[in-house]
């Protein structure tokens, strides 16, 4: 079993930055593909970014390309999402997810095996 705990969310003004962290425990996720999703009020949970087990390959949804960066530190069993140039439309609960797979990328919600509890990101205009 993998337990994922997100942190780093908060309130920020438009144009600002936040760095989300996702700490894994229970077992190492070094051979897991990891992803970030978000869910705004009244909307479906949507894919944001993914990273392969080694960190060499990343994939982003178009609205965040060039602004968000996903990375991982396998020594710390942690995945990060650096979010720059934040916009009000980025406001959502952000979730970390894990899938035990060497294949990449995984962009659908039901493709992931483990989920965190989410962290709120609010961007004011």
N, C-alpha and C positions, 0 to 999 in steps of 0.2 A: 504494500500500500504506500502511496505517495501522498504526503500532505504538503499543500502549497499555501503559502501565506504572503499576500501582497502588502506593500506599504509604500508610503511616499506620496499618496494623494493629498489633495488640499484645494484651497481657493487661490487662484492666481488671476492677474489681469491679462487681458488680451495682449499678445506679444511676448508674454513671459514664458518661463520654462519650469518644468518639473521632471524629476527622475523617479520613476517607479522601480521598485525592487520586488522580486518574487523569490522567496527563500523556500527551498524544498527540503523535506526531511522524511524519514522513514526508510528511504533507500536513495542511493545516488541516482541522479538523472543525467549522468554523463552520456548515456547512450539513448537519451530521449530527445525527440524533437519538441521544441517549446513554442508556445504562441501566446499572443496577447489579443484579447477581444474586448469590446466595449458595448455597453447597453445604455442608451439614453431613455429617459422616461417615455413610455408609450411606444417604444420601438423594439425591434428584434435585436438580439445580440449579434454583433457583426465582427468580422475578422479585422484585425488591425495590422499585425505583423507576426512573422514566424522566423525561427532560426533553427538550423539543423544541429545535430548532436555536437559537432566540433566547433560550431560558431563561424565556419567559413562561409556558409550560404545563408542569405537572408532574403525575405520577401515581404513586400508591403502592399497594403491597399492603396490605390491611387491618391485618395485625399490626404494621406499623411506622408507620401513620398517627398523626400527632401527636408522634412521637418522632424520626423521621428527616427530614432535609431535603436534597434534591438541589439542586445549583446548578451554574452554569458560569461561567467567565471566558473568553470567546472570544479576548480579547487574549492570554491565556496558553495557549490551546489545552488547557485543563484543566477537568475536571469534579470536583465534590466530593460527598461524602456525609457530612453531619454527623449523628452518631448520639448521641442523648441517652437517658437513662433506660434504659440497656442492661440486658438480661435474659440469664440463662444460655442461653435458647433462641435468642438471637441469635448464639451461637457457630457459626462457619462460616468457610469461605474465601470472601471477597468478590471478585467479578469485575466489571470494567468492560467495557462492550460499546458498539459503535458501528454505526449503520446510516445510510447516505447516503439520507436521505429527509426531505421537508418534512412528510410526514404524521406523525400522532402519535395515540395512543401505540403503542409496540411492546412487548408483554409476553411474547412467546414466545421461547425460546432460539434457535430456528432462524430467527427473523426478523432476527437481527443478523449483520453481516458480519465484524466484527473483534472480537477478545477480548484482554484482558490475561492475565497469568499468574496473577493472584490474589494476595491478601494475607490472612493469617490474622487473624481476630478471635476472641479467647477471653474469655468473660465468666465470672468465677468467682462462686459464690454466697456 
